[in-house]
Amino acid sequence: MTVAARALPAQILIVDDNTLGLMARRTVLEELGFRVHTCSSPRDALEQCTRSSFDVVVTDYKMPQMDGIEFIRELRKLCPEMPVILISGFTDTLGLNELSTGADAVIQKSAHEVTHLIRAVNRLMRKTPKKPAKSQSAAADSKHRKA
């Protein structure tokens, strides 16, 4: 499902302690129609995830206090099904991949990062099943009870 096919823009949270990287990714995703929220601290991002619902979380790997893998581990405790994209300049050096990090996609910082980020977000948005609204699920429940 592309952004144009959605009734409401997808909510994306970007976590990065580097302000320039944060703003560059935010700008690209907002230009595509996503609603983007940002956090410069993984701890603040975890707190935001307890208060708000996001369709995708994009996180940097190297951050002070908590790296991207630790952040993903903590996020999975709060939101086990949350699609997560990890971005790092160290993917090859550290052997970072989906299996070793717990992320749904791992992207190498490079000249092609933006293209890979857009593809990963769109792929995860198509893959993510949306829960029906409470009013829809309540109507479905009452239908099943009557049958």
Buried (B, 14 or more C-beta within 10 A) or exposed (E): EEBEEBEEBBBBBBBBBEEEBBEBBBEBBEEBEBBBBBBBBBBEBBEBBEEEEBBBBBBBBBBEEBBBBEBBEBBEEEBEEBBBBBBBBEBEEBEBEEEEBBBBBBBBBEEEBBEBBBEBBBBBBEEBEEEEEEEEEEEEEEEEEEE
